[in-house]
Amino acid sequence: MTEPSPPAAVPAHVAFLGLGVMGAPMARHLLAAGHSVCAFNRTAARAEQWLATLPEALANRATLAPTPQAAASGAAVVCLCVGNDDDVRAVVGAGTAGDDGALAGMAPGTVLIDHTTASASVAREVAERAAALGIAFVDAPVSGGQAGAEAGALTIMCGASEADFASVEGFLAAYGARVRRMGPVGAGQLTKMVNQICIAGLLQGLAEGVAFAERAQLDVDAVFEVISAGAAQSWQLDNRAGTMHARQFDFGFAVDWMRKDLAIALAEAQRNGARLPVTALVDQFYADVQVLGGGRQDTSSLVRRLDQR
């Protein structure tokens, strides 16, 4: 028997904190779903640009705020999508008087959803701060990249109590094609670490395959078309083999961000005893790409290392 789809969320007043390449389209999808959105970005010019590019029908329900606290004031749901653990702590704040962080503007009974890819430990830390104020917390990192965010087709991995997850599942469908609770707070972040571990190994294998096919003077496009119908098929092969071969990297998920994510995974592995030899090696390969000036290039730029003789 097919399980029923979760009901769509009732339109609400929402705060969205962080309007980068992921946050900006996610906030736009919330507007399109009927919510009103008050947005904050630490670089104010980016927030103003986001507002200016909205069509009139959506812009009528969008506002900007000068601080996270001001954005969160009166919001039923506060969403966060920033860079790393320290950014999360700074934007969330301690929830104390005079604090301009989001918690200081939130009321008991509201929900804080963190879409940042961060550590499981910071998720648990923020959850404790929120709980002390009667605020629910969901760690909800995403996968699907900028294209997934723009299409509203992200995979969202959530860590929360069953009740808290149930309260936001329909809401997250505004930009999530697959939304799933993975366990208690922190489980979403741990699942995202698994995602990045798997991607790192796949991309290195794909880079080596592309480089090998080139050196063997094969028709690279034909090679990857035929093997995509077999056991070698993957999202990375389907979407990155051609651009790797063309040495096109000005899109997608930046190497700098991937190294941040892998550092989180490697640190967690130190704590839980997991062995990640391939992940550690690929992390160092990404360091080589950074030395080559590719820190802002897509993660598929791993193939550049193999061009070096």
C-alpha positions as CSV (number, residue, x, y, z in Angstrom):
1,M,0.0,0.0,0.0
2,T,1.4,3.4,-1.0
3,E,1.8,5.8,1.9
4,P,-0.1,9.1,1.5
5,S,1.9,12.2,0.8
6,P,2.4,14.6,3.7
7,P,-0.1,17.5,3.6
8,A,1.1,20.8,2.3
9,A,2.1,23.3,4.9
10,V,-0.3,26.0,5.8
11,P,1.0,29.4,4.6
12,A,3.0,31.0,7.4
13,H,5.3,33.8,8.1
14,V,8.9,32.5,7.7
15,A,12.4,33.9,8.2
16,F,15.1,32.7,5.9
17,L,18.7,33.4,7.0
18,G,21.4,33.1,4.3
19,L,20.8,33.8,0.7
20,G,23.7,32.1,-1.0
21,V,23.5,29.9,-4.1
22,M,21.3,27.4,-2.2
23,G,19.4,29.7,0.2
24,A,18.2,32.2,-2.4
25,P,16.3,29.8,-4.5
26,M,15.0,27.9,-1.4
27,A,13.6,31.1,0.0
28,R,12.0,31.9,-3.4
29,H,10.3,28.5,-3.4
30,L,8.8,29.3,0.0
31,L,7.3,32.4,-1.4
32,A,5.9,30.5,-4.4
33,A,4.3,28.0,-1.9
34,G,2.4,30.9,-0.4
35,H,4.4,31.7,2.6
36,S,5.6,35.2,3.5
37,V,9.4,35.5,3.9
38,C,11.5,37.9,5.8
39,A,15.1,37.3,4.7
40,F,18.5,38.2,6.2
41,N,21.9,37.9,4.7
42,R,25.2,39.0,6.3
43,T,26.1,40.7,3.0
44,A,23.2,43.1,2.7
45,A,23.7,43.7,-1.0
46,R,23.0,40.1,-1.8
47,A,19.7,40.2,0.1
48,E,18.8,43.4,-1.8
49,Q,19.7,41.7,-5.1
50,W,17.5,38.7,-4.2
51,L,14.5,40.9,-3.4
52,A,15.0,42.9,-6.6
53,T,15.0,39.9,-8.9
54,L,11.7,38.5,-7.5
55,P,8.6,38.8,-9.7
56,E,6.0,41.2,-8.3
57,A,3.7,38.4,-7.2
58,L,6.3,37.0,-4.9
59,A,8.0,40.3,-3.9
60,N,4.8,41.4,-2.4
61,R,5.3,38.8,0.4
62,A,9.0,39.3,0.8
63,T,10.8,41.6,3.2
64,L,14.4,42.1,4.4
65,A,15.7,42.5,7.9
66,P,19.0,44.0,9.2
67,T,19.7,41.2,11.8
68,P,18.7,37.5,12.3
69,Q,16.8,38.6,15.4
70,A,14.7,41.1,13.4
71,A,14.0,38.5,10.7
72,A,13.0,35.9,13.1
73,S,10.6,38.1,15.1
74,G,7.1,36.9,14.5
75,A,8.1,34.0,12.3
76,A,6.5,30.6,12.8
77,V,9.4,28.9,11.1
78,V,13.0,30.1,10.8
79,C,15.3,28.5,8.2
80,L,19.0,28.8,8.2
81,C,21.5,28.1,5.4
82,V,25.0,29.5,6.0
83,G,28.6,28.2,5.7
84,N,29.9,26.3,8.7
85,D,29.6,25.7,12.5
86,D,30.9,29.1,13.5
87,D,28.4,30.8,11.1
88,V,25.6,28.8,12.6
89,R,26.5,29.8,16.1
90,A,26.8,33.5,15.1
91,V,23.5,33.6,13.2
92,V,21.5,31.6,15.8
93,G,22.9,33.4,18.8
94,A,22.4,32.5,22.4
95,G,18.8,33.7,22.7
96,T,19.6,36.1,25.5
97,A,18.6,39.7,26.0
98,G,20.4,42.1,23.7
99,D,21.4,39.3,21.4
100,D,20.8,39.9,17.7
101,G,20.7,36.2,16.8
102,A,17.7,34.3,15.5
103,L,16.8,32.7,18.8
104,A,16.4,36.1,20.5
105,G,13.6,36.9,18.1
106,M,11.8,33.5,18.2
107,A,8.8,32.7,20.4
108,P,8.1,29.4,22.2
109,G,6.4,26.9,20.0
110,T,8.2,28.0,16.8
111,V,10.6,25.9,14.8
112,L,14.3,26.5,13.8
113,I,15.4,24.5,10.7
114,D,19.1,24.4,9.9
115,H,20.0,23.6,6.3
116,T,23.7,24.3,6.7
117,T,26.1,21.4,6.2
118,A,27.7,21.4,9.6
119,S,28.8,19.1,12.4
120,A,26.5,16.9,14.3
121,S,27.9,18.4,17.5
122,V,26.8,21.9,16.6
123,A,23.3,20.6,15.7
124,R,23.0,19.1,19.2
125,E,24.4,22.3,20.7
126,V,21.9,24.5,18.9
127,A,19.1,22.1,19.7
128,E,19.8,22.4,23.4
129,R,19.8,26.2,23.2
130,A,16.5,26.1,21.4
131,A,14.9,23.6,23.7
132,A,15.7,25.9,26.7
133,L,13.5,28.5,25.0
134,G,10.7,26.1,24.1
135,I,11.7,26.2,20.4
136,A,11.9,23.1,18.2
137,F,15.0,22.3,16.2
138,V,15.6,20.3,13.0
139,D,19.0,19.8,11.5
140,A,18.2,19.4,7.8
141,P,21.2,19.5,5.4
142,V,20.4,19.1,1.8
143,S,21.8,17.4,-1.3
144,G,21.2,18.2,-5.0
145,G,23.4,21.3,-5.4
146,Q,22.4,24.6,-6.9
147,A,20.5,23.0,-9.7
148,G,18.4,21.0,-7.2
149,A,17.7,24.1,-5.1
150,E,16.6,26.1,-8.2
151,A,14.4,23.2,-9.3
152,G,12.9,22.7,-5.9
153,A,14.1,19.1,-6.0
154,L,16.5,18.8,-3.1
155,T,17.0,15.7,-0.9
156,I,16.6,16.8,2.7
157,M,18.1,14.6,5.5
158,C,16.6,15.5,8.8
159,G,17.5,15.0,12.4
160,A,14.7,15.7,14.9
161,S,12.2,14.1,17.2
162,E,9.3,12.4,15.3
163,A,6.9,15.1,16.4
164,D,9.1,18.0,15.3
165,F,9.8,16.3,12.0
166,A,6.1,15.7,11.4
167,S,5.4,19.4,12.0
168,V,7.8,20.5,9.2
169,E,7.6,17.7,6.6
170,G,5.0,19.3,4.5
171,F,6.7,22.7,4.8
172,L,10.0,21.3,3.5
173,A,8.2,19.9,0.4
174,A,8.4,23.5,-1.0
175,Y,11.9,22.7,-2.1
176,G,12.5,19.1,-1.2
177,A,11.7,16.2,-3.6
178,R,12.7,13.7,-0.9
179,V,12.4,14.7,2.7
180,R,13.2,12.0,5.3
181,R,13.8,11.8,9.1
182,M,17.1,9.9,9.7
183,G,16.9,9.9,13.5
184,P,17.3,12.3,16.4
185,V,19.0,15.7,16.2
186,G,22.4,15.2,14.5
187,A,21.3,12.3,12.4
188,G,20.7,14.6,9.4
189,Q,24.2,15.9,9.5
190,L,25.7,12.5,9.9
191,T,23.7,11.3,6.9
192,K,25.1,14.3,4.9
193,M,28.6,13.2,5.8
194,V,27.9,9.8,4.3
195,N,26.7,11.6,1.2
196,Q,29.9,13.6,0.8
197,I,32.1,10.5,1.6
198,C,30.4,8.6,-1.3
199,I,30.6,11.6,-3.7
200,A,34.3,12.1,-3.1
201,G,35.2,8.5,-4.0
202,L,32.9,8.5,-7.1
203,L,34.4,11.7,-8.4
204,Q,37.9,10.5,-8.1
205,G,37.0,7.3,-9.9
206,L,35.2,9.3,-12.6
207,A,38.2,11.6,-13.0
208,E,40.6,8.7,-13.5
209,G,38.2,7.1,-16.0
210,V,38.0,10.3,-18.1
211,A,41.8,10.8,-18.0
212,F,42.4,7.1,-18.9
213,A,39.9,7.3,-21.8
214,E,41.6,10.5,-23.1
215,R,45.1,9.0,-22.9
216,A,43.8,5.8,-24.7
217,Q,42.5,8.1,-27.5
218,L,39.0,6.7,-27.2
219,D,35.9,8.7,-28.1
220,V,35.3,9.8,-24.6
221,D,31.6,10.8,-25.1
222,A,30.9,7.4,-26.6
223,V,32.7,5.6,-23.8
224,F,30.6,7.2,-21.1
225,E,27.4,6.9,-23.1
226,V,27.8,3.1,-23.3
227,I,29.0,2.5,-19.8
228,S,26.2,4.7,-18.4
229,A,23.8,1.9,-19.3
230,G,25.7,-0.6,-17.1
231,A,27.1,-1.0,-13.6
232,A,29.2,2.2,-13.8
233,Q,26.2,4.4,-14.0
234,S,25.8,7.2,-11.4
235,W,24.5,10.7,-11.1
236,Q,28.1,11.9,-11.2
237,L,28.8,10.0,-14.5
238,D,25.6,11.2,-16.1
239,N,26.1,14.9,-15.1
240,R,29.9,15.4,-14.9
241,A,31.7,13.1,-17.3
242,G,31.1,15.4,-20.2
243,T,32.0,18.5,-18.4
244,M,35.1,16.9,-17.0
245,H,36.2,15.9,-20.5
246,A,35.5,19.5,-21.7
247,R,37.4,20.9,-18.6
248,Q,34.3,23.0,-17.7
249,F,34.1,23.7,-13.9
250,D,32.5,27.1,-13.5
251,F,29.3,25.8,-11.9
252,G,28.2,23.4,-9.2
253,F,29.6,22.7,-5.8
254,A,32.9,24.5,-5.0
255,V,36.0,22.6,-4.0
256,D,36.4,24.9,-1.0
257,W,33.0,23.8,0.3
258,M,33.7,20.2,-0.4
259,R,36.9,20.3,1.7
260,K,34.9,21.9,4.5
261,D,32.4,19.1,4.4
262,L,35.1,16.4,4.2
263,A,36.9,17.9,7.2
264,I,33.7,17.6,9.2
265,A,33.3,13.9,8.1
266,L,37.0,13.1,8.9
267,A,36.7,14.7,12.3
268,E,33.6,12.7,13.0
269,A,35.4,9.6,11.9
270,Q,38.1,10.3,14.4
271,R,35.4,10.4,17.1
272,N,33.5,7.3,16.1
273,G,36.4,5.1,14.9
274,A,35.3,4.8,11.3
275,R,38.1,4.3,8.8
276,L,38.0,6.6,5.8
277,P,41.3,6.1,3.8
278,V,39.9,7.0,0.4
279,T,38.1,10.0,1.7
280,A,41.3,11.3,3.4
281,L,43.2,10.7,0.2
282,V,40.7,12.5,-2.0
283,D,40.6,15.4,0.5
284,Q,44.3,15.8,-0.1
285,F,43.7,15.7,-3.9
286,Y,41.3,18.5,-3.5
287,A,44.0,20.4,-1.6
288,D,46.1,20.0,-4.8
289,V,43.2,21.5,-6.8
290,Q,43.1,24.5,-4.5
291,V,46.9,25.0,-5.0
292,L,46.1,25.1,-8.8
293,G,43.7,27.9,-8.1
294,G,40.5,25.8,-8.3
295,G,39.0,26.5,-4.9
296,R,35.9,28.0,-6.4
297,Q,35.6,25.4,-9.2
298,D,33.1,22.5,-9.2
299,T,34.2,19.4,-7.4
300,S,34.6,17.6,-10.7
301,S,37.8,19.6,-11.2
302,L,39.6,16.7,-9.6
303,V,40.5,15.7,-13.1
304,R,42.8,18.7,-13.3
305,R,45.3,16.9,-11.1
306,L,45.6,14.2,-13.7
307,D,46.6,16.8,-16.3
308,Q,49.8,17.5,-14.4
309,R,52.9,15.5,-15.5
